[in-house]
Amino acid sequence: MFGQISKELLTTIKPLEKYQSFYILDEEIKGIENKVAEIAKSDELEYLALNGNNVYIKGVAIKILINRNDEKIKDVFKALINSKDSTIYNTEHLLGLGSLPAFFFEKLSFTNQLDKETKNNIKSDLVEIILNNQPVNISLLNEIHYQIPVNEKYYEKIRNIVIESKSPSLLIALAKYQNEKDIELIKSFKEESFSAIEEFPNDDFLPFLEKYINHYNEFPYMFAVSKFCSPKGAELVSKIVDLKITNLENSTCNKNYCLKAFNQIYMNDCKIFYPILERLWLSHKILSFDILDFYEENHTKEETVDFILSGLLLNGRAELISQNMYDIKKMLSQTPGGNLNFSETSKLVKLLNRLKTLSEEKYQITLNNVISNIDNLEIDDFIYELNDNSNLLKVKNSFIQKMKSNENAYGLLIIINGVKSLGDKKLFKDCFGIIKERRNEFQEKKVWEQSLQEFLRINKLKL
């Protein structure tokens, strides 16, 4: 390698020889990459990209050529188009694997050194290289299918490859052209067409999607349906929601079953779907704050109060959505430190405060039911976050009932710790009386007994 690159560059890249994967949090590596970018000439980078001692060195050279928008990118890509080298990405929890040719598209997607138009132009040039190389590397096209820009100059070639290869992945790339002559071709892929339809939400697909409505529990199907923001699309969504409710297991709309579907349906913020999803609050206690905002904008204050109250008075836990789990851009733009996206208690308190602002009377009516349905282990946090002791003490009997009905002994200690913060000595005494009555239950588990003894010590109490 010496003679092809300078001694300084050779010394700089030497530590990279021990690496076999890209670890995005490694500051040492970033420092080396920056130094290489500073001192390496184009010819040296080309040599390293083709002949580096490991795939990591090759990748670093490719990355720098891309960031520079160097004219050698295409020649290097052409030489590596059928490379068997694989790139490995390590994060704290994930391991990603891809081919070295696909690495070009990965870096083009994430570099902040080039504008979007420039990145797409380079990608289009690289796609043309793939398509003009014989035989065409179909596996590479499948690997980069989501990153193939729409460009008329190779539309027909992509279409012909889809027909010949029957590739569902490349069908997605073709669907992005939204050419009506491809509708029947897309339909011919049957259950494998949903991701392509997501890219081409033409109303001609709605009867087809209704035919396959039994796939309503599958992500690709629901992602496709969510794109049809029209009255006809709303009709299909309404049928899907009815199917969901009809086929509930144990009549329970749990997170894995209903919440994911709820998020999927309104992931594209289609307000035509909102009234359909409002029904789930009134039937199964599921609501997003986006949909509540929309409801309030389009209804009177009294109607909004009754809407919130009706859901809160249902039995069971309220499932509240502060942020659509599929709206990645919005989630990434959230300011750090807030816990609304993660804390069920915080979301419930937010809804109660919203109701209280609209009607203190209806807010007080719902507190009994809220306390009855809240998870026992969340009572302490709930009392603290709601910060409304005066109104909570008006429903003090709810805490006594919760103490009596609680399933396990440990939960009693969580509840009574919350009760203690209310500052009502008689209520605390009554709740402690229930602990005395259920004292033997604490002996079922060693940790429960230890927690009880710690509680007694801290509060200077005796059984």
SULHU-V521680 format. One record per run of one state. SS is the DSSP state (@ for helix, = for strand, . for the rest). FROM is the first residue (numbers start at 1). LEN is the number of residues. Records with the same first field share a line. If there is no record, write none. Layout:
# SULHU-V521680
SS: FROM-LEN / FROM-LEN
This chain:
# SULHU-V521680
.: 1-1 / 3-2 / 6-1 / 19-3 / 24-3 / 40-2 / 52-3 / 68-5 / 81-5 / 91-4 / 111-5 / 133-5 / 144-1 / 148-4 / 166-2 / 176-4 / 188-2 / 200-3 / 212-1 / 216-3 / 227-4 / 247-2 / 252-3 / 266-5 / 285-1 / 298-3 / 313-6 / 322-6 / 334-10 / 359-1 / 374-2 / 387-2 / 406-3 / 422-3 / 438-1 / 445-1 / 460-4
=: 2-1 / 5-1 / 22-2 / 86-5 / 95-5 / 286-3 / 319-3
@: 7-12 / 27-13 / 42-10 / 55-13 / 73-8 / 100-11 / 116-17 / 138-6 / 145-3 / 152-14 / 168-8 / 180-8 / 190-10 / 203-9 / 213-3 / 219-8 / 231-16 / 249-3 / 255-11 / 271-14 / 289-9 / 301-12 / 328-6 / 344-15 / 360-14 / 376-11 / 389-17 / 409-13 / 425-13 / 439-6 / 446-14
